[in-house]
Amino acid sequence: MGSTAREAVQGERAPRMVYWAGTALLVYAVMAVVMTWPVALHLSDRFAGGGVDLKVSLWDMWWVERVALDGEAPLHTRHLFYPEGVSLAHHSISWRAGLFALPLRAAFGPITGYNLFFLGETVACCFATFLLALRLGGRPDAAIVSGAVLGFFPYRMAQAASHANLGSLSMIPLSLLCVEAALQTRKPAWIIAGGACTALVLLTGAHLFIMTTGLLVALCLVRVVQQLQAGQAPRQVWVTVAAVAAACAVLCGPLLLQFVGPGAPDMERALSVKHSRHPGDLAGFVTPWPRHLLFGGAVAKLDLRPGKWGHYLGIGALGLLAASTFAKERRRELSPYALGTVAFLLLSLGPHLHIAGHRWEWPMPYDLIGWARPVQALRSPDRFGLLVGICLALGAGWGYARLVRTSSVRGRSLSLLLCLLVLGADYWPVPYRTFKGRLGAAHRALLQESVTGAVIELPMHRQASKEAMFAQTRHGRPLVSGMVARLPAEARRYIRRSALLRALAKRRPKRYRCRRFDLPGQWAKLEREGFSHVVFHPLRYRAREREHVRSYLRAAPVVVSKDQLLFRLTDLAALPSHCGTRSKDP
C-alpha cells in the first residue's frame, strides 16, 4: 500500500477511533460512579475506601506534597520517629499517585481532591486497558469490555480502597502497549514512551514495578520464540528491550541515584521479608466476595472466604475467557497474556496450596522464585493477582468478540450493553467503602494549641501509628513513633534510649515505680528535646493497662473525651517527683 493510500485509510479511521475513545471514556466514567457508589454522593465529606492502610496512603500523599512544595528530602523524614527521623527508602510511597493528586488536592481540598483522583485513576485504568486491547488488534467494543474487566476487577477495587501504590494500575497497560508498539515498529518515539510508562510504574510502587518487569520479560521471551519460529533473527527484540530499559533508567535516574553511593539506604534490609503473608486461595478465584449483589448473602453464611483479599475473577469474565479459547484470530498477539493468566494465578497461590481455607503440602511454582529478594519484597504472594486481572481482561475482550462476531451493528450495541450490565452486577461492591476522616477532640485541639513541638501518641504500636500519621496530615507536628512498610532497626533507637518512652512503648506497659527513674525529670528532658504534647487513646488499652499508662500521666489533661486525652509536657514536668531521690536516665 502506498503512502497516499495509507494516509487515506488512516484519515478514515481517525474519526471512528475518536468516536470509540469518547464512548469508552463516557462508559467508564458512568461505571466508575455507579461501581463506587456512594463515593460520588459524599465527594467532599468522605474519603473513598477505608481501613488504617488508607490513612497511610493519605499520609504518603501529604508527604509528596511536602517534598514538592516545601523541598523536603524525599527519602528521609524527621516527622516520624522524631527527633532522629527514619529512612523512607523502606516505605511504599506511590510518588506518581501523590504527584497526580497534588493539583486536585490543592484546588479542591484533601477529601474532594483525593476522591477525584480515585475516580480518575479508575477511569484511567479502564481506558489504558482499552487502548492496549486496540493495539493488540481487538475490536473497539471488545476493547471496552476488556477495560471494564480490569478497572472493576474485585481484587483491584479492594486494593484501591486502601493502597494507592497497588490499586493504581493504569500505567501497566500503557507500558505494555508502548513496549508492544516498540517491538513491532522499532520507532524511537515508542521506545521512549515505553521507558517513560515503565518509569511511571516504578514511581507508582515498587511492588507493581517488580511484577510488571516479570510480565515484560515474559512478553519479550514469547516474542523471541515467535520470531525464531517464523525464521527471523530475534536480535532486534533484544535491542528494543534494552533501549526501553535504558530509557526507563534515565528517566528514573534522579530517584535511583539516592539508592547508591555513601549514605544510601540498606536495600538488602528493605527487600528482605522473613515469611510470605496472605497467599491466595484457589477457591477464592470462583467465590464471590461477601458484598456481592447476588451471592453475597450465601457466601457470608458459608464462610468460604479464607483470605484477607478476594481474588474473585467473576462468572461473566470467566465465561468470556472460556469463549476466547475457541477464537483463532489474534492468537499470536494474545498468547503471552494467556500464559500470564495461568502463571500469575499459580504464583498468587504462594508456597502452599490453599483450597477453601485448607492447606495442602504440595510443591507450588512459587517455590521456584520465592527465594529471590525482589519476589520476597512483594510480601504477599496474592498480589500477583493484580496481573491476573490484566491478562483476564484481554482474554475476556477476545471472548466477547468471538461471541458477537456475526451480530449486526445494532445487535453488537445491545450485546455490549448487556455484557457491561452483567459484569457490573457481578463485580459491584454494595456499597463501596468510605470513611469520614474526622479528627478526635485531642487532635482538633492541637490545631489551636499555641505551644509547638512534637507529639507522643499512646499507644505507639504499628496500627495505632497509622491513625496518628493520618492526624499528622492535619496538625503537621512530628511524631515520636510512626510506621513505614519495613521498619529499620535504628528507627526506634531514640525510644530505646529513653527510659520513659521505652516503658510506654511496650504492648503491656507496667505501672510506674519511683525506683525506675524520675518521672518529672524524664518529661522535662523530652520537653527540652522538642516534645510538647501527649495524646492518650485509653480505649486502645485494656482496663488494667490503661491504669498503668495513666500512672505516667499524672497531670490534668487539657482535653478530655471518651477516646482521647491531651496532655502538655509542661504540666507533666511541673509536678513534684514524690520520690526520695532523682535517678539518672539509665
C-alpha positions in Angstrom: 0.0 0.0 0.0 1.4 3.4 -1.0 1.8 6.3 1.4 -1.1 8.1 -0.1 -3.4 5.2 0.3 -2.2 4.5 3.8 -2.8 8.2 4.8 -6.3 7.9 3.3 -7.1 4.8 5.3 -5.8 6.4 8.5 -7.8 9.6 7.8 -11.0 7.5 7.5 -10.2 5.6 10.7 -9.4 8.6 12.8 -13.0 9.9 13.3 -14.1 6.3 14.1 -11.4 5.9 16.7 -12.2 9.3 18.3 -15.9 8.2 18.5 -15.0 4.9 20.2 -12.5 6.5 22.5 -15.1 9.1 23.6 -17.7 6.3 24.0 -15.2 4.3 26.1 -14.5 7.3 28.4 -18.2 8.0 28.9 -19.0 4.4 29.7 -16.1 4.1 32.1 -17.0 7.4 33.8 -20.6 6.3 34.4 -19.5 2.9 35.6 -16.9 4.4 38.0 -19.6 6.5 39.6 -22.0 3.5 39.9 -19.5 0.9 40.9 -18.0 3.1 43.7 -21.3 4.4 45.0 -21.7 6.3 47.3 -18.3 8.0 46.8 -19.8 10.5 44.3 -22.6 11.3 46.8 -20.0 12.1 49.5 -17.4 13.7 47.3 -16.5 16.4 49.7 -17.1 14.9 53.1 -15.9 11.2 53.0 -12.8 9.5 51.6 -13.2 6.7 49.1 -12.0 3.4 50.7 -11.3 2.6 54.3 -9.1 0.9 56.8 -5.9 2.1 58.5 -3.8 1.4 55.4 -5.7 4.1 53.5 -4.7 6.5 56.2 -1.1 5.6 55.5 -1.7 6.2 51.8 -3.1 9.6 52.6 0.0 10.4 54.7 2.1 9.4 51.7 0.3 11.9 49.5 0.8 14.5 52.2 4.5 13.8 52.3 4.8 14.0 48.5 3.2 17.5 48.8 5.8 18.5 51.4 8.6 17.2 49.1 7.2 19.0 46.0 6.2 22.3 47.7 8.5 22.6 50.7 11.7 21.0 49.4 11.8 18.1 52.0 14.2 15.3 51.3 12.2 12.6 49.6 13.7 9.5 51.2 14.2 10.7 54.8 11.8 12.4 57.2 12.0 13.7 60.8 8.3 13.9 61.0 8.2 10.3 62.0 10.4 8.8 64.8 11.3 12.3 65.8 14.0 13.6 66.5 16.3 11.3 64.6 13.8 10.5 61.8 13.6 7.5 59.5 14.5 6.4 56.0 11.6 6.3 53.6 13.5 4.0 51.2 11.9 1.2 53.2 8.4 2.7 52.7 5.9 2.0 49.9 5.2 5.6 48.8 3.3 6.0 45.5 5.1 9.0 44.1 3.0 9.1 40.9 -0.2 8.9 42.8 0.9 11.7 45.1 2.0 14.0 42.2 -1.1 13.3 40.2 -3.3 14.0 43.2 -1.4 17.1 44.2 -3.1 19.7 41.9 -6.5 18.2 42.7 -6.0 18.3 46.5 -4.6 21.8 46.2 -7.6 23.0 44.1 -10.5 21.2 45.8 -9.2 20.2 49.3 -7.8 17.0 50.7 -11.0 15.0 50.6 -12.5 16.1 47.3 -9.1 16.1 45.7 -8.4 12.5 46.8 -11.8 11.3 45.6 -11.4 12.9 42.2 -8.0 11.2 41.9 -9.5 7.9 43.0 -12.3 8.1 40.4 -10.0 9.4 37.7 -7.5 6.6 38.3 -10.3 4.1 38.0 -11.3 5.6 34.6 -7.7 5.8 33.5 -7.1 2.1 34.4 -10.1 1.1 32.2 -9.1 3.4 29.3 -5.5 2.3 29.4 -6.6 -1.4 29.0 -9.0 -0.3 26.2 -6.0 1.2 24.3 -3.9 -1.9 24.9 -6.6 -4.2 23.6 -7.0 -1.9 20.5 -3.2 -2.1 19.9 -3.3 -5.9 20.0 -5.9 -5.8 17.2 -9.1 -6.0 19.2 -12.4 -4.5 18.1 -13.4 -1.3 19.8 -16.5 -2.8 21.5 -14.4 -5.8 22.7 -11.8 -3.4 24.0 -14.4 -1.6 26.0 -15.2 -4.9 27.7 -11.5 -5.5 28.4 -11.2 -2.1 30.1 -14.3 -2.7 32.3 -13.0 -6.1 33.5 -9.7 -4.7 34.7 -11.0 -1.4 36.0 -13.6 -3.0 38.2 -11.8 -6.3 38.9 -12.7 -7.0 42.6 -9.1 -7.5 43.7 -8.0 -4.2 42.2 -11.0 -2.5 43.7 -10.2 -4.0 47.1 -6.6 -2.9 46.9 -7.6 0.6 45.7 -9.7 1.0 48.8 -6.5 1.0 50.9 -3.4 1.1 48.8 -2.7 3.8 46.2 0.6 2.0 45.4 -1.3 -1.2 44.5 -4.6 -0.1 43.2 -3.3 2.4 40.6 -2.7 0.1 37.7 -3.2 2.5 34.7 0.5 2.7 33.8 0.9 -1.1 33.4 -1.4 -1.4 30.3 0.2 1.7 28.9 3.7 0.2 29.5 2.7 -3.0 27.7 1.1 -1.0 24.9 4.3 1.0 24.3 6.6 -2.0 24.5 4.4 -3.9 22.1 4.4 -1.0 19.7 8.2 -0.6 20.1 8.7 -4.3 19.3 6.6 -4.0 16.2 7.7 -0.7 14.8 11.1 -0.1 16.5 10.4 3.6 16.4 12.3 5.8 18.9 9.1 7.5 20.0 7.6 4.2 21.1 10.8 3.2 22.8 10.9 6.5 24.8 7.2 6.2 25.6 7.8 2.6 26.8 10.6 3.7 29.1 8.5 6.6 30.4 5.5 4.4 31.2 7.7 1.8 32.8 9.3 4.5 34.9 5.9 5.7 36.0 5.1 2.2 37.1 8.1 2.3 39.3 7.0 5.7 40.7 3.6 4.2 41.3 5.0 1.5 43.5 8.0 -0.9 43.7 5.6 -3.9 44.1 3.9 -3.1 40.8 7.3 -2.5 39.1 8.7 -5.8 40.2 5.6 -7.7 38.8 5.4 -5.6 35.7 9.1 -6.3 35.0 8.4 -10.0 35.2 5.5 -9.6 32.8 7.6 -7.6 30.3 10.4 -10.2 30.4 7.9 -13.0 29.8 6.3 -11.0 26.9 9.7 -10.4 25.3 10.7 -14.1 25.7 7.4 -15.2 24.0 8.0 -12.7 21.2 11.6 -14.0 20.7 10.3 -17.6 20.4 7.7 -16.4 17.9 10.5 -14.7 15.9 12.5 -17.9 15.9 9.5 -20.0 14.8 9.0 -17.6 11.9 12.6 -18.0 10.9 13.6 -14.4 11.9 16.5 -13.3 14.0 15.4 -12.1 17.4 18.3 -9.6 17.7 16.0 -6.6 17.1 13.8 -7.7 20.0 16.7 -7.6 22.4 17.9 -4.3 21.1 14.5 -2.8 21.5 14.1 -4.1 25.1 17.5 -2.8 26.0 16.6 0.6 24.7 13.3 0.7 26.6 15.2 -0.3 29.8 17.8 2.4 29.2 15.1 5.0 28.7 13.4 3.9 31.9 16.7 4.1 33.9 17.5 7.6 32.5 14.0 8.9 33.4 14.2 7.4 36.9 17.8 8.4 37.4 17.3 11.2 40.0 15.3 8.8 42.2 17.6 5.8 41.7 20.8 7.8 42.5 19.6 8.1 46.1 19.8 4.4 46.5 23.5 4.1 45.6 26.7 5.6 47.0 27.7 6.6 50.5 24.9 7.0 52.9 22.5 5.0 50.7 19.8 3.0 52.5 20.3 -0.7 53.2 18.4 -2.2 50.2 19.1 -5.7 51.4 17.1 -5.0 54.5 14.4 -3.1 52.6 13.8 -6.1 50.3 14.1 -8.9 52.8 10.9 -10.4 54.3 11.0 -13.3 56.7 7.9 -15.0 55.5 5.2 -14.7 53.0 1.8 -13.4 54.1 -1.7 -13.7 52.6 -1.3 -16.4 50.0 -4.2 -16.7 47.6 -6.8 -19.4 47.9 -7.9 -21.4 44.9 -11.5 -21.4 46.0 -11.3 -17.6 46.2 -11.0 -17.2 42.4 -14.5 -18.5 41.9 -16.1 -17.4 45.2 -17.8 -14.0 45.2 -17.0 -11.6 47.9 -19.4 -11.2 50.9 -20.9 -7.9 49.5 -21.7 -9.5 46.1 -25.0 -8.2 44.7 -26.5 -11.6 44.1 -24.5 -14.2 46.0 -23.0 -12.2 48.9 -25.5 -13.4 51.5 -24.9 -17.1 50.7 -21.1 -16.6 50.7 -21.3 -14.9 54.1 -23.3 -17.7 55.6 -21.0 -20.4 54.2 -17.9 -18.5 55.3 -16.0 -19.5 52.1 -13.7 -16.5 52.1 -10.4 -17.7 53.7 -8.1 -14.8 52.8 -7.9 -11.2 53.6 -8.3 -10.1 50.0 -10.6 -11.9 47.5 -9.4 -12.9 44.1 -12.8 -13.4 42.6 -12.5 -13.5 38.8 -16.2 -13.1 38.1 -18.6 -15.5 36.5 -19.1 -13.3 33.5 -15.4 -12.7 32.9 -14.6 -16.4 33.2 -17.3 -17.2 30.7 -15.9 -14.7 28.3 -12.4 -16.1 28.9 -13.6 -19.6 28.1 -15.2 -18.4 24.9 -11.8 -16.8 23.9 -10.2 -20.2 23.8 -12.2 -21.1 20.7 -11.1 -17.9 18.9 -8.5 -18.5 16.2 -7.9 -14.8 15.4 -5.0 -12.9 17.1 -3.7 -16.0 18.9 -0.1 -14.8 18.3 -0.8 -11.4 19.9 -2.6 -12.9 22.9 -0.5 -15.9 23.6 1.8 -14.1 26.2 -1.2 -12.9 28.1 -2.9 -16.3 28.1 0.2 -17.8 29.5 0.4 -14.9 32.0 -3.1 -15.7 33.3 -2.1 -19.2 34.2 1.4 -18.3 35.5 0.4 -15.4 37.7 -2.7 -17.3 39.1 -0.4 -20.1 40.2 2.1 -17.7 41.7 -0.6 -15.9 43.6 -1.3 -19.1 45.5 2.0 -18.8 47.3 4.3 -21.6 48.5 1.5 -23.8 49.7 -1.8 -24.7 48.0 -4.9 -23.4 49.9 -8.4 -24.5 49.0 -11.3 -23.1 51.0 -9.0 -22.4 53.9 -7.4 -25.9 53.9 -3.7 -26.1 53.4 -2.2 -28.8 51.2 1.5 -29.5 51.3 2.1 -29.7 47.6 5.0 -28.2 45.7 4.0 -24.9 44.0 5.5 -22.8 41.2 6.1 -20.0 43.8 8.9 -22.2 45.3 10.9 -21.7 42.2 11.2 -17.9 42.6 10.2 -17.3 46.2 13.9 -17.2 47.3 14.6 -14.1 45.2 14.7 -10.8 47.1 12.5 -8.9 44.7 9.8 -11.6 45.0 10.1 -11.5 48.8 9.7 -7.7 48.7 6.2 -8.2 47.5 5.5 -9.6 51.0 2.2 -11.2 49.9 2.0 -13.7 47.0 -1.6 -12.8 46.5 -0.5 -9.5 44.9 0.3 -11.4 41.7 -3.5 -11.5 41.4 -3.3 -7.9 40.1 -1.6 -9.2 36.9 -4.1 -12.0 36.6 -6.7 -9.2 36.2 -4.8 -7.6 33.3 -4.4 -10.9 31.4 -8.0 -11.9 32.3 -9.3 -8.6 30.9 -7.7 -9.1 27.5 -8.9 -12.6 27.3 -12.4 -11.6 28.2 -12.5 -9.0 25.5 -11.5 -11.5 22.9 -14.1 -13.9 24.2 -16.8 -11.2 23.8 -15.6 -10.5 20.2 -15.9 -14.3 19.5 -19.5 -14.4 20.7 -20.8 -11.4 18.8 -18.7 -11.8 15.6 -21.8 -12.4 13.4 -24.1 -9.9 15.1 -25.4 -6.8 13.3 -24.3 -3.3 14.3 -27.4 -2.8 16.5 -27.0 -6.3 17.9 -23.5 -5.6 18.9 -24.6 -2.4 20.7 -27.2 -4.3 22.7 -24.7 -7.1 23.3 -22.2 -4.6 24.7 -24.7 -3.0 27.0 -25.9 -6.4 28.2 -22.3 -7.6 28.8 -21.4 -4.4 30.8 -24.5 -4.8 32.9 -23.6 -8.5 33.7 -20.0 -7.6 34.5 -21.1 -4.6 36.6 -23.7 -6.7 38.6 -21.1 -9.4 39.1 -18.3 -7.0 40.3 -20.4 -4.4 42.1 -19.5 -4.0 45.8 -22.7 -2.7 47.5 -21.9 -0.1 48.9 -18.2 0.8 48.3 -16.3 1.6 51.5 -15.9 5.2 52.6 -14.8 6.9 55.8 -15.3 10.4 57.2 -11.7 11.1 58.2 -12.9 13.1 61.2 -10.2 14.0 63.8 -10.7 13.3 67.5 -11.0 16.0 70.1 -7.3 16.0 71.1 -6.1 16.2 67.5 -8.6 19.1 66.8 -7.2 20.8 69.9 -3.7 20.5 68.6 -4.7 22.7 65.7 -5.5 25.5 68.2 -2.5 25.0 70.6 0.0 27.9 70.6 2.7 25.6 72.0 4.5 24.0 69.1 6.5 20.7 69.3 6.5 17.0 68.6 3.7 14.7 69.8 3.8 11.4 71.7 0.9 9.2 70.7 0.0 6.4 73.0 -0.1 3.6 72.2 2.9 3.5 69.8 2.4 0.2 68.1 2.1 -0.2 64.3 -1.6 0.0 63.8 -2.1 2.9 66.2 0.8 4.8 64.5 -1.2 4.6 61.2 -4.0 6.5 62.8 -1.5 9.0 64.3 0.0 9.6 60.8 -3.4 10.5 59.4 -3.9 13.0 62.1 -0.4 14.4 61.4 -1.6 15.3 57.9 -3.8 17.9 59.6 -1.8 19.2 62.5 1.6 18.8 60.9 3.6 18.1 64.1 6.4 15.5 64.3 5.6 12.1 66.0 7.9 10.2 68.2 6.7 6.9 66.6 5.4 6.1 63.2 5.1 3.3 60.6 7.0 2.5 57.4 6.5 -0.6 55.4 9.8 -2.2 56.5 10.9 -0.6 59.8 14.7 -0.1 60.0 16.2 -1.3 63.3 17.6 2.1 64.1 14.2 3.8 63.8 13.3 3.2 67.4 16.8 4.0 68.7 15.7 7.2 70.4 12.7 5.5 72.0 15.0 2.7 73.4 17.4 5.3 74.8 14.7 7.0 76.9 13.6 5.0 80.0 10.2 6.7 79.9 9.5 6.2 76.2 10.8 2.6 76.4 8.3 1.9 79.2 5.4 3.5 77.4 6.2 1.8 74.0 5.6 -1.7 75.4 2.4 -3.5 74.4 1.6 -4.0 78.0 3.1 -1.1 80.0 3.8 -1.7 83.7 2.8 0.7 86.4 5.3 3.4 87.2 7.6 2.9 90.1 9.8 5.5 91.6 12.9 3.3 91.6 12.9 3.1 87.9 13.5 6.8 87.0 12.5 10.3 87.9 9.2 10.8 86.1 9.0 14.7 86.1 12.7 14.8 85.1 12.1 12.5 82.2 9.1 14.6 81.0 11.3 17.8 81.3 14.1 16.1 79.3 11.6 15.3 76.5 10.3 18.8 76.6 13.8 20.2 76.2 14.3 17.9 73.2 11.4 19.3 71.3 8.2 17.5 72.5 5.2 19.4 73.6 2.1 17.1 73.9 1.0 13.6 74.7 -2.2 12.2 73.0 -3.5 9.2 75.0 -6.1 6.8 73.5 -7.5 5.0 76.5 -9.9 2.7 74.5 -6.9 1.1 72.7 -5.7 -0.4 76.0 -7.2 -3.0 78.3 -8.6 -1.7 81.6 -5.5 -2.7 83.6 -3.0 -1.4 81.1 -5.0 1.8 80.9 -4.4 2.4 84.6 -0.7 1.6 84.2 -0.3 4.2 81.4 -2.3 6.7 83.4 0.3 6.3 86.2 2.8 8.1 84.0 0.3 10.9 83.1 -0.3 12.5 86.5 -1.2 16.0 85.3 -4.7 17.2 84.5 -5.4 16.7 80.7 -6.0 19.8 78.6 -8.7 18.0 76.6 -10.8 15.1 77.8 -13.1 13.0 75.5 -14.2 9.4 75.5 -11.5 8.2 73.3 -8.7 10.8 73.6 -6.9 12.8 76.3 -4.5 15.6 75.5 -1.6 16.5 77.9 1.0 19.2 77.8 4.6 18.2 78.7 4.9 21.5 80.6 2.2 20.3 83.0 3.6 16.8 83.3 7.1 18.0 84.0 6.0 20.6 86.6 4.5 18.0 89.1 6.6 17.1 92.2 8.5 13.9 92.0 7.0 12.1 95.0 10.3 10.1 95.2 13.1 10.4 97.7 15.9 10.8 95.1 16.2 11.5 91.5 17.9 8.9 89.4 19.6 9.5 86.1 18.2 8.1 82.8 19.8 4.7 82.5 
